[in-house]
Amino acid sequence: MRPPKRAYLPIDHDPTDTWTTYPYRSQRVPAHRNCVHNQSFDLHLIMYEVIQFLNAGAQDEQTRNSRSYSKVERVTISFYERLTHWSRSLPECLKEGQTWTPAVIGLHYLKVHPSAPASLASSAQQQCISSALAVRDLMNTYRSKWRRIEYQPVEYMQFIAVCLFVLLEDLDAPRSSQAFVELSVIARSMARRYQLARGILRLVQLSGREQNIVLPEEAQQLYQEFELEWFRFGGVEQFSSSYPNFSLSMRSLAASNSSPPGGSDDGNDDGNSTKQRNDNQPSLTLSGAELDLFVRRWDDVLKIDNEM
């Protein structure tokens, strides 16, 4: 499928184009719907090319084998530069700190964070972490303006999920640990309303357990209480295979698509982490990344452990 060709909506800042909270009415503010729509369209044109590049390697073995690590790195950097240029070119009315609406905040969730110090952008992981911290700040902006975080749009849970998986691997850093706690609190609130949020929160919890990651003390009780509730109401039975484990999917795809320079294709480099893993625990494979399969396998293991 090719990206659509269409004209941009007019940027006229119609005074009748306003937004207010619902059901509790607040003062109306400019909505900037046309601006948000146009910028979202530009962003998705870039994402279309990102997806095309990734899918070509995932679906065609010949294409995947012909890609060198340096080529993948070069293309990835070019995508990052284009995304950075897009975010820096946002019109003034959509800049951070101007008129906030959920649609404007949602647009900023999708962008990279070019204001991060250069030292933070020294690696892909640090770029992801700095963006996750920026999303945490936007979530706090939402909380400060509209309070009721459980009524955030359900698609915000997608952003939170990616950020939690990113921060899960950097919990030794105090800033990442604190951001993980804050986003977990928000996710827990949304899980009381949205079934999908419950499943994603469970994925995060089990992914950390699978990797032997010790969660921040402030988050441990939250996840323990959530787990008790999960088993009490039979959480896993509510899901299908349509939603993947983000962290597991990314690591599985990375392992199957390319190896770093000097790396080995025989899978022996991860021996230490494999030894630390309990023999009962589910293996990390792309086929087991679907939400229901991953969660069900872990639930079965935990039931066995509790019975022993």
C-alpha positions, 0 to 999 in steps of 0.5 A: 500500500502506498501512502496517500496523496492529499492536500493539507488542511487550511491553517486558518486558526478558525476561532470556532475551532475550540476544545473543552473537557468532557463531561466536566466543562472547563474554559474553551481553548483553541483546538488547532485540529488542522495543525495537528492533522497536518503534522500527524500526516507528515509524521506518518509519512516518515513512519511509513518508510520506517515500517517498509524498511523493517517489514522488507527485512522481516518478510524477505530472507534474501533482503535480510541477509543482504543487509550489513550492520553498518547499513542498518545503522546508517538507515536508522540514523537517517530516520532519527534525523528526519524525525528530529527535523520534523519535531523541530519544525512543528508550528508555533501553536503546537510547541510545548508550553503553548495551548495544551489539548489531549490531541496536542499532547498526543502528538508530542508523545509521538516525537523524539526529544531533541532537547535532550543533551548530546551526551544522552543521544550517544546511543540508541538506548539513551535516545529511547530513555530520553524520549521515555522521560519526555513522555513521563513529563507530558503525562505529568502535564496531563495530570496537572491540567486535568487530574483524572488520569484514569480517563486518559484516552486508551491509546495513551497506554501504548505510549506508556507501555513502550516507555515502561519496557524501555525504562525497565532495562535502566532501573539502576539510574535514579531518573529512570527508576523514578519515571518507571514508578510514576508511569506505573502508577498512571498505568495502574489507574488506567488498568482499572478502566481499560482491559488492554491496560491490565494486560499491558501492565501484566506484560511489564511485570512478567517481563521484568520477572523473566529478566530477573530485574528488581523493580523499584521499592515504590513499585513493588507493592503496586505490582504485587497487589495488581498480581493478586487481583489478576489471579482473582479475576482470571485476567489472562482469559480476557485476551487474544494474540493480537497484542505483542509483548513489545520488549520481547518482540523487539529483542527477538526481531533484532536477534533474527535480523542482524548481529553486531560487528564481531557478534556470533550467530550461534546464540552462545554469547548470552550464556550467562543470562541463560544460566541465571534463568530458571529452567521452568521459565518461558523462553524468549521467542517471537512466537511466544510474544503474543500477549495471551501466550506470554502471560498464560505461560508465566501464569502456569509457571507461577501456579506450579511454583506456588504448589511446590 
